[in-house]
Structure formats: C-alpha cells, structure tokens
Amino acid sequence: MGPCAQGFTATDSTGTTTYRKAEPEPLSAGDEALAWGLTVERDGAPVVVRLAAVRKRNNVALFFTCDPTGGVDRQPMAVIDAQTAKLP
C-alpha cells in the first residue's frame, strides 16, 4: 500500500480526518475483489473502517463498514455475498 500504510490525513469541508494506518485484507468475492482496513482516529480513539471493492463481470460494487464501538472485526461477508449475487 506504499506510503498510505503508515497513515495519512484527508481534509474536506467538515475538517481533517487522521487515518493511522491502512492494511489490505483478504477477500474472495465476485470475479475479483480487494479489501482494506483503515484505522481512523475519532475523538482520540481508534475506529476501524472496512472497505471492499468487488467486480462481477462489468459491474463494480463498493462496500463500506464502520462501527464506532469497535465491533466490526472483519468484512461483512453475508452482506457482500448477498449484494454481489444480485449483480447481473
């Protein structure tokens, strides 16, 4: 993941968000899939945000999962599989 793996910041109209680290995660879905876990700093506490991109034929679906209490410890495969199955 290059320099992003060690953390980065992103700024928009609401302010700046600090991402402490970015790590690739294993994901098997559709014809191709990529996934990442991003550790974000929120009010001084770490929160893991999970992102996934799944390609099925000519379609790409993006999935975003976040639980500020820290309860999401992996990609939500039931959701990803169910939604990917709906792609033509």
Secondary structure by P-SEA (a helix, b strand, c coil): ccccccccccccccbbbbbcbbbbbbbbccccbbbbbbbbbcccbbbbbbbbbbbcccbbbbbbbbbccccccccaaaaaaaaaaacc
